[in-house]
Amino acid sequence: MSVYELTDLDMSTLLMEAYDLGDMINASEELNDYLFWKKEIEKDAEVQIKVNQFLKKKEIYEDCERFGQFHPDYHSALEEVQKVEKELNELNKVRKFKESEEKIDLLLYSISKTLAHEISEEIKVPSNNPLPTVAGCGSGGCSGKCS
């Protein structure tokens, strides 16, 4: 049956299943963990101080970045941003938040991939992972299905 042949009843069933899936995601341990750590970092004074420091350093860096490495303060501004970012990432609550963020991202990616591949294995599912696990032609792992 094609998409165009779906009746109103089929569409309402599909929508109800989608709402159920959304409810399951909202009730998941991954989402609860993410929301917990998000609140923790929002109310932690030390984290907020570091976030503000990072934003200020980033603003200075972005100003320098307009001229690139030819700006006299470019390299020092970049180093300052990286230093504050490292300090921020070393805070326990920030680490926990980022871990929970990765878990919820993986959950959503897995769901998206499952749905897409139920329709066709050819559907590409975007991921936030900068180092994809599936080898493609660009990585030298071509399966021969690319054309």
C-alpha positions as CSV (number, residue, x, y, z in Angstrom):
1,M,0.0,0.0,0.0
2,S,1.4,3.4,-1.0
3,V,1.3,6.5,1.2
4,Y,-1.4,7.9,-1.0
5,E,-3.7,4.9,-0.3
6,L,-3.7,5.5,3.5
7,T,-7.2,6.0,4.8
8,D,-8.1,8.4,7.5
9,L,-8.3,5.5,9.9
10,D,-4.8,4.4,9.0
11,M,-3.5,7.9,9.4
12,S,-5.1,8.3,12.8
13,T,-3.6,5.0,13.9
14,L,-0.2,6.1,12.7
15,L,-0.5,9.4,14.6
16,M,-1.6,7.6,17.8
17,E,1.4,5.3,17.5
18,A,3.6,8.4,17.0
19,Y,2.2,10.0,20.2
20,D,2.7,6.7,22.1
21,L,6.4,6.7,20.9
22,G,6.7,10.3,22.1
23,D,5.3,9.4,25.4
24,M,7.7,6.5,25.8
25,I,10.6,8.8,25.0
26,N,9.4,11.4,27.5
27,A,9.2,8.7,30.1
28,S,12.6,7.2,29.3
29,E,15.4,7.1,31.8
30,E,17.7,8.8,29.2
31,L,15.4,11.9,29.0
32,N,14.9,12.1,32.8
33,D,18.6,11.9,33.3
34,Y,19.2,14.6,30.7
35,L,16.6,16.9,32.2
36,F,18.0,16.4,35.7
37,W,21.6,17.3,34.7
38,K,20.3,20.2,32.7
39,K,18.6,21.7,35.7
40,E,21.7,21.0,37.8
41,I,24.0,23.0,35.6
42,E,21.5,25.8,35.2
43,K,21.3,26.3,39.0
44,D,25.0,25.7,39.7
45,A,26.8,29.1,40.3
46,E,30.3,27.7,39.5
47,V,29.0,26.3,36.1
48,Q,27.2,29.6,35.3
49,I,30.3,31.6,36.0
50,K,32.4,29.4,33.7
51,V,29.7,29.6,31.0
52,N,29.7,33.4,31.2
53,Q,33.5,33.4,31.0
54,F,33.4,31.1,28.0
55,L,30.8,33.3,26.2
56,K,32.9,36.4,26.8
57,K,36.1,34.7,25.5
58,K,34.2,33.3,22.6
59,E,32.9,36.7,21.7
60,I,36.4,38.1,21.7
61,Y,37.6,35.2,19.6
62,E,34.8,35.6,17.1
63,D,35.8,39.2,16.7
64,C,39.4,38.2,15.9
65,E,38.2,35.4,13.7
66,R,36.8,37.9,11.1
67,F,40.4,38.6,10.2
68,G,41.6,35.0,10.8
69,Q,45.2,34.3,11.8
70,F,46.3,37.7,10.6
71,H,44.6,39.4,13.6
72,P,47.3,40.1,16.2
73,D,45.2,38.6,19.0
74,Y,43.8,35.6,17.1
75,H,46.0,32.9,18.6
76,S,45.8,34.1,22.1
77,A,42.0,34.5,21.8
78,L,41.7,31.0,20.5
79,E,43.9,29.7,23.4
80,E,41.7,31.5,25.9
81,V,38.5,30.0,24.5
82,Q,40.0,26.5,24.6
83,K,41.3,27.0,28.1
84,V,37.9,28.1,29.5
85,E,36.1,25.4,27.6
86,K,38.4,22.8,29.0
87,E,37.9,24.2,32.5
88,L,34.1,24.1,31.9
89,N,34.2,20.5,30.6
90,E,36.2,19.4,33.7
91,L,33.3,20.3,36.0
92,N,31.6,17.1,37.2
93,K,28.0,18.4,36.5
94,V,29.0,19.5,33.0
95,R,30.5,16.1,32.3
96,K,27.4,14.3,33.6
97,F,25.2,16.6,31.5
98,K,27.2,15.9,28.3
99,E,27.1,12.2,29.0
100,S,23.3,12.3,29.4
101,E,23.1,14.5,26.3
102,E,25.0,11.9,24.3
103,K,22.7,9.1,25.6
104,I,19.5,10.9,24.6
105,D,21.1,11.8,21.2
106,L,21.9,8.1,20.6
107,L,18.3,7.1,21.6
108,L,16.8,9.5,19.2
109,Y,19.2,8.5,16.4
110,S,18.4,4.8,17.0
111,I,14.7,5.5,16.8
112,S,15.1,7.6,13.6
113,K,17.3,5.0,12.0
114,T,14.9,2.2,12.8
115,L,11.9,4.2,11.4
116,A,13.9,5.2,8.3
117,H,15.2,1.7,7.6
118,E,11.7,0.2,8.0
119,I,10.9,2.2,4.9
120,S,14.2,1.6,3.0
121,E,17.8,0.8,3.9
122,E,18.8,3.5,1.4
123,I,17.4,6.3,3.6
124,K,20.2,8.3,5.2
125,V,19.7,9.2,8.8
126,P,21.7,12.2,10.0
127,S,23.7,11.8,13.2
128,N,25.5,14.3,15.5
129,N,28.5,11.9,15.6
130,P,31.4,13.6,13.8
131,L,33.0,10.1,13.3
132,P,30.3,7.9,11.7
133,T,30.6,4.2,12.4
134,V,29.3,3.1,9.0
135,A,31.9,3.0,6.4
136,G,31.1,4.7,3.1
137,C,33.0,5.4,-0.1
138,G,34.8,8.3,1.3
139,S,36.3,6.2,4.0
140,G,37.5,3.5,1.7
141,G,34.8,1.1,2.9
142,C,32.6,1.2,-0.1
143,S,30.1,-1.6,-0.3
144,G,29.6,-1.3,-4.0
145,K,26.0,-0.1,-3.6
146,C,26.9,3.6,-4.2
147,S,26.1,4.8,-7.7
